[in-house]
């Protein structure tokens, strides 16, 4: 997986357009990061193997962060320029995220057109399930995640309590990594 990640990162750096990735690329990458972390916990920190694994883990996280950031910036530039984004190049996860970006950009353009046409500006903000957050109590240790809002959450240890986007919360609960905490207001 490391070679595949490096190749994806290299291609993304060298090209102006978003490069094609397998639809399950980030799911497999997340599993790879998890495996590295778990393997590292089982080793004596003073061994050469543990140090190599730590270095690999750091490199993977850096490449992954840069890859996601590069792809996000490329798509954002296209959306802001009013150009279409080729969905075939996006993973399933990215497709969902960028639909939100496109909708937000369209609202902004409508706002701008309204002001420029002399109409009183009004912005209709749709409160979506994805924008809501859920409070979770974590049952297992998990690494930092990128939420649907493109913010980093975690890492989390067992019994940590945190607020995460609802869509991410559903996945974490479904995987048995956390349970939802009822919050009384």
C-alpha positions, 0 to 999 in steps of 0.5 A: 500500500505504501508504494501505491500511496507514494505513486498517487501522491507523486502523480497528484504533485506532477499534474494539474488535474485530479488524478484517477484513484480507485474508488476504495483507495482511502478506505484501504489506506485507512486500514493500512494506517490502522495496521501500522499503528497496531503493529507498532504498539506490539513492538519494543520501541527500542528495536530497529523494526519499531523505529522503521515502523514509526518512520514508515507511519510518519511518512504515510501520514505526511503523504496522505495529508498532502495527497488529500490536501492537493486533491481538495485544492484542485477540486476547489479551484475548479468549483470556484472557477465554475468548471465541472469536476470529473467525478470519475477521478474521485473516490466515493468519499470525495464525491460526497464531500465535493457535492457539498462544496458545489452546493455551497459555491452555488449559494454564494454565486446566487448571493452575489448575483442578487446583490449585483442585480439590486435585490436585497441579499438573502442567504438560505442556509440549509441545515443538513444532517452532515453539518450536525455533530454527535457526541461519542464515547470511544470504545477503542483507540483510533487514529485521527480522522478527517471529518466530512467537514474536512477538519481533523478529529482525534486521535482518540483513546478508549473512554474519550468523549468528543463531538464529531460530524454526524456522518462520521459518527454513524460510521464509527458507531456502526464499526463498533469503535464508539457509542453515541452519548445522549446530550441533554440541553 
